[in-house]
Amino acid sequence: MATYVSNGTRLYTGVWRAGTDGYALYNGVTYTDFVAKWTELAAQNLRLINVSSYLSGTTRLYIGVWRSGTDAYALWNGTDWESTTSKWAELGSKSLRLINLETYDSDCADNCLNHVLMPDNVSTNGRDTYNYGIKAGTYHCEGLPGTCPIPDPNAVVYYRWPNLKVGSTYYARNSVLFDAKDRIFTLPFKETASNMSHNGWLYSNGTWHHALDYSKKVVGTFEVTAAAPGKVIYIGWDNWSGNTMVISHNVGRKTDVYRTIYMHLRNGPLNDCDKAWSLTVPTLDGTNLTNYKNYLNSTGCPLTVAQRNPDQPHWGTNSQKINMALLNTTVAAGQVIGWAGSTGPGGCGCTDGTTNENTHLHIFYAHRDPTDSKWYFFDPYGIYSDPTCYPAGVNQAITTSCARYPISWKNGKPDYPAAPQFFADANNEAIFSTNVATGISITPNPSVGNITVTYNSEQAGKLNLTVYNKAGIAVFNRNENAIAGSNTYQLNLPSLISGVYYLEVNNNGIKTRDKFIISK
């Protein structure tokens, strides 16, 4: 069956042969309706044997031919060649054979398609792959946080390029690419969008990245925030990527569905300098070792401890540190978790011999594939290509047809997390619109940052304490246990500047809030 337009009229061509079996013909419907009919007829032991599509105005419509059959069947549509051949290989391994193929034009430029899978470098031995191992820990393992065994000193958790191996050939892993569809992620920084830039799944030079990088247009550090609500399950030094944090994200009642991995963070100049020499340098050799040592020496981080004076542009300040107490605590979307930096050989960009500032955030997005429970990288834009194929602005709407895989940005667009709802009080200070102060006491108030919180709970269990600033940004977060009755908690908040803050106690979804003041 084929269709075409002649002088403005759609015409059809068909071929018949003898048969006494059941049959069906269906035409002129959207793909959603077509799939519904395909499913309906399959239940009647009719199998699709030919499919075509055409544009009616700007809407793509479908036509299909069915005949009797009781064998296995499959349908796949609307993907580029890379995804199509992957599905072909996958189904072929399950004894399904392709009997009909239709193709049509996409509005996405050819240079932006077919870039999920990193190609092989034929000049090297074996197939090039990309599996990044991050040190395992008490809460960081392949399985669910809280079920981790005591890790071997050399144990790592692998995060993999989204590949499917069929026989000896690698294909794009459709199972994870199309399942990473939960729209939970927001921008991982607070900096004004117009000051920021980003790249994509590929670097601008065409090499594979499998991540996103964010940096300021005028080079400098910025506060890094959690890209979605979650639990911090790892903080540590990675020998290639420097200070690294991993956050686990739940979706609904499903636990640990996604993970975000934040790399090249700062954790105090002297600490980072020491880690570079004691942990990373012993793992390097050749030109990587030579160039990394040159970078360390030229930026105020020599081997001799007494001579160290790491320069601020490359190493930051003493206040730019990771709060190690975040480990095994929950964080809110938009909560500050660290500062962008350039730690590790992968962060400094210095293995080519340059020593320029390279401050940025490298962030991996990983999804646990439901078909094998392993972790694979994905692109929250759904574009999987080089930077020219992405929206230019970091918070610009995704309108390109090159977003051919699911988009996992919250509300379908990269943007900042929504702040809690506020209104102004008599002093024009922002306060929670659902402010409920009963059952909670904060003393002293005002304070210099050390406060005692007394809270009456109706039942025993776990609760969460979150402190927000006047802008509605979470600046402190801690989990606690509660008994039925009166509970007392000591909060030490020395890093908070003078101002008005709000404490929220979340007891199994029941939120109690009150205002307090820090005056130094």
C-alpha positions, -999 to +999 in steps of 0.1 A: +000+000+000+013+034-010-001+069-011+007+101-030-007+135-040-016+142-076-028+178-084-038+184-048-057+151-045-045+122-023-044+089-042-036+053-032-020+023-048-025-013-035-015-048-044-036-079-037-031-116-038-053-147-032-062-155+004-090-167+026-077-154+059-089-124+079-079-089+069-083-052+077-075-018+063-072+014+084-063+049+072-061+086+081-054+086+118-028+099+141-001+076+155-018+074+189-051+062+173-032+039+149-015+021+178-048+017+195-062+001+164-031-021+160-035-033+196-072-039+191-067-059+159-038-079+174-062-092+200-083-105+171-053-124+156-048-099+129-012-088+122+000-056+106+019-064+074+023-030+058+023+006+072+027+040+056+024+076+067+018+110+051+014+146+061-021+162+060-013+198+066+011+197+095-003+164+110+012+131+102-014+104+095-010+066+092-024+038+070-020+001+077-029-033+062-035-064+084-038-101+077-045-131+099-017-142+122-010-157+156+027-151+158+047-125+178+047-089+165+061-055+172+058-019+160+083+010+162+080+045+149+093+080+148+130+075+156+163+081+138+184+054+122+204+048+153+174+040+174+157+021+147+186-002+140+189-008+178+153-019+180+158-041+149+188-058+165+170-062+199+139-077+183+160-098+160+176-114+190+141-123+202+133-141+169+112-112+154+119-102+118+114-069+101+088-072+073+081-036+065+099-003+068+087+032+061+108+064+063+099+101+063+117+134+067+124+150+101+127+188+107+159+180+127+191+186+108+210+155+099+241+166+118+220+166+151+208+130+146+223+096+154+247+108+182+236+088+212+263+062+209+300+070+210+316+056+179+346+033+179+381+046+174+394+021+148+430+030+156+427+015+191+424-021+200+389-033+209+356-014+210+358+020+227+333+022+256+326+047+284+318+033+318+327+057+347+334+041+380+329+062+412+341+049+445+315+028+464+306+038+500+283+031+529+254+047+510+267+045+475+264+012+456+247-003+425+217-012+447+194+009+468+210+033+493+206+017+527+212-018+514+249-013+505+273-039+518+306-028+535+325-018+504+359-032+494+385-004+494+387-006+456+350-011+449+334+013+425+299+019+412+297+020+374+277+045+355+276+035+318+272+049+284+236+041+271+246+010+250+230-023+242+253-051+231+238-076+207+263-102+197+295-083+192+278-051+181+269-021+202+236-002+197+219+027+215+200+015+245+164+024+238+152+009+271+169+036+292+167+064+266+129+062+264+123+053+301+142+084+314+109+104+310+101+117+345+101+154+345+118+162+379+150+181+371+157+218+375+188+239+368+217+230+392+227+265+401+214+298+414+234+321+391+213+344+367+206+325+335+220+353+313+254+349+330+256+312+322+264+289+293+262+252+287+272+225+263+256+192+254+259+154+251+289+160+228+316+186+233+318+214+207+348+196+191+326+165+184+339+142+211+315+124+234+307+140+268+277+120+281+270+149+305+263+186+307+287+213+316+277+247+331+300+277+334+298+314+338+303+335+306+329+355+326+349+327+342+344+323+379+328+301+405+291+299+413+269+281+438+259+246+428+224+234+438+206+200+438+189+194+405+159+177+421+148+166+456+169+137+468+193+122+493+231+127+492+246+092+490+283+100+482+308+128+488+344+122+480+374+128+458+375+112+424+410+108+410+400+122+376+371+145+383+381+159+418+354+166+444+323+146+435+288+144+450+261+118+441+224+125+449+198+098+446+163+108+434+130+090+440+099+092+418+066+087+435+069+055+455+098+043+434+132+046+452+165+056+437+152+059+402+177+086+391+210+099+403+228+131+396+266+133+398+282+167+405+320+169+396+350+193+399+335+209+430+356+230+454+363+219+490+389+244+503+421+252+484+446+234+507+424+203+510+420+201+472+457+207+466+466+179+490+442+155+474+456+163+440+491+153+450+483+124+474+455+107+455+455+118+418+492+122+409+501+086+418+474+074+393+488+093+363+516+087+338+531+101+306+520+135+293+490+135+316+513+133+346+537+159+333+510+184+324+490+180+356+521+185+377+529+216+357+494+229+363+497+223+401+530+240+404+520+270+383+488+276+403+504+277+437+501+240+446+536+225+446+546+192+461+563+208+491+535+215+517+552+245+532+554+262+499+517+259+490+497+290+484+469+279+459+458+309+439+422+319+442+411+319+405+420+282+402+414+269+437+389+292+453+387+304+490+385+287+523+348+294+525+341+275+493+337+241+508+314+212+507+293+206+539+303+170+546+273+168+570+251+166+539+260+129+534+230+107+540+206+137+544+178+148+521+182+180+501+156+201+483+157+211+447+176+243+445+194+238+479+231+248+477+254+217+479+288+232+469+308+255+446+318+250+410+355+245+405+381+228+383+394+200+406+410+169+391+427+165+357+392+162+341+382+195+357+413+217+351+414+210+314+451+211+318+462+177+304+468+194+271+494+216+288+473+247+293+468+263+327+438+286+320+410+289+345+384+262+337+358+267+365+326+248+357+301+222+369+302+188+352+269+170+359+260+135+349+223+124+348+219+087+353+188+064+352+185+029+365+174+008+336+143-012+346+154-041+323+187-048+341+188-025+371+221-009+360+229+028+358+232+046+324+238+082+314+210+101+297+204+136+284+176+155+302+171+175+270+164+144+250+186+158+222+219+137+225+240+158+202+265+186+199+259+220+215+247+237+183+216+214+184+205+227+218+186+258+228+212+286+233+201+299+267+204+277+298+167+282+306+154+285+271+124+265+260+130+233+241+112+238+208+135+219+185+123+186+168+158+173+176+145+165+211+134+131+198+138+113+231+119+121+263+126+155+281+131+151+318+133+188+328+105+198+351+076+212+331+094+203+300+119+232+302+152+238+320+144+263+347+149+272+384+129+254+410+098+271+422+102+289+455+078+283+483+048+306+482+052+338+503+034+370+511+047+402+527+041+410+564+038+444+580+076+449+577+075+439+540+093+407+549+085+375+531+067+349+551+052+315+543+016+318+531+009+286+551+027+298+582+017+276+612+036+282+644+016+260+668+036+232+683+071+247+676+093+270+696+127+286+686+150+301+712+168+323+715+152+345+689+170+366+677+203+345+679+238+345+665+230+312+647+228+286+675+191+279+682+171+254+702+140+240+685+113+225+707+086+206+688+056+187+699+049+156+679+017+135+679+036+103+671+070+088+670+088+086+637+112+105+614+110+142+606+129+167+585+141+202+596+146+227+567+157+263+571+147+288+543+160+323+537+137+352+528+140+343+491+125+309+498+158+290+492+166+261+514+199+269+533+199+240+558+184+206+559+186+177+584+167+145+593+159+137+629+140+112+649+109+122+670+092+107+700+055+112+708+054+144+728+080+171+733+113+169+712+143+192+714+169+198+687+200+219+686+207+237+653+241+252+647+240+276+618+273+296+618+274+300+581+242+320+578+244+358+576+223+381+596+187+382+584+152+366+586+148+329+582+121+303+584+122+269+600+100+241+586+094+209+604+080+182+581+066+154+601+053+127+577+038+154+554+025+176+583+045+209+580+049+233+608+067+266+602+080+296+622+102+326+617+134+334+634+161+360+632+199+358+631+217+389+643+255+389+644 
